[in-house]
Structures are given as structure tokens and as C-alpha cells.
Amino acid sequence: MFRRPRLGRSGHHRPAEAELSLVLFRGGWADVDYLAHLNDTGCLPASDITSARDSGSRMDEWVTGVLGPCGGA
């Protein structure tokens, strides 16, 4: 059995019920799926991540883009 090391995170924001699902994989890529509204769902581009700083910057952009400023707090 082959396992790829990864880090997963999921978050949601009420009352809009927006959701972001993120799995970072070793090797510079991630699976990023979102549900912003019933008619606004999809995957975000997440390849060629070059460093921990790059992944953090992109994560900030994804969270803000889907959940709003400060994760909807």
C-alpha cells in the first residue's frame, strides 16, 4: 500500500454555510475544493507550490476568497 504524506483542513462559515476543503501533498500540490453558495462550487488551482511560505500565502487567499475576510469571523 502506497501512502502519500498530506495535511488536511476543512472549514465552514455560517450563516452562508460556505465551506473550504484543503489537502496539501508533499511534492508541491494541493486539492482545494469549495462550496461558496449552492450554485458556486468547484476546485481552485493549487499546483507548483514552492515553499511553506508559498502554501501559507495561497491558503490565506483561498480562505479569504471563499469564506471572506478573516475566515468569516
N, C-alpha and C positions, 0 to 999 in steps of 0.2 A: 504494500500500500504506500503510495507516494503522497506526502503531505507538504503543502506549501505554507510556510510561516506567514501569518497575517494578523492584523489588528482590526477589529470591527467596532463600529459605533453606530448607534441609531438615536435619533432624537425626534421629538414632535412638539408642536406648538398649538395650544388651544387659544381662542375658540375656533380658529380657522382649520385646525387639525392638519396643518402642513407637516410633512414627515420627510426626513432625510436619512438614508441608509448608506453607510460608508464602510468599505473594507479595503484596507491598504495591504498590498502584497509586496514582499521583498522582490526587487527587480525593477522598481520604478513605475508601477502602475496601480490603479485602484478601480474598484467597482463603486460607482456613485449613482444611486437611484433616488428619485424624489417624487413626492406627491404634494404639490402646492395647492391644488384645488381638484375637484372631481374631473375637470376637463384639462388639467395641466399636470401631466405625469411624464416621466421619462428618465433618461440616463444622461449624465453630464460627462464631457470628455475628461479623461484622467489618465493620460499616458505620459511617458517621458518625465516622470518626477525625478529630479536630480539630487535632492538632499532632504534632510529632515526639515530644514527651514523652508524649502520649496513646498513640501507637503503641508506644513503649517499655514503658509500663506494661501495655498489653494483651499485648504479646509475652511479658513476664515471667509473666503469668497463664496464657497458653496453654502455655508451656513447662512451668511447674510443674504445671499440670493434667494434661498428657499424659505428660510424661517424669519428673515427680517433682521434689522439691526440688533445686535447683542443676543442673537438666538431667539428673538421674540420676547425677551424678558421685559 
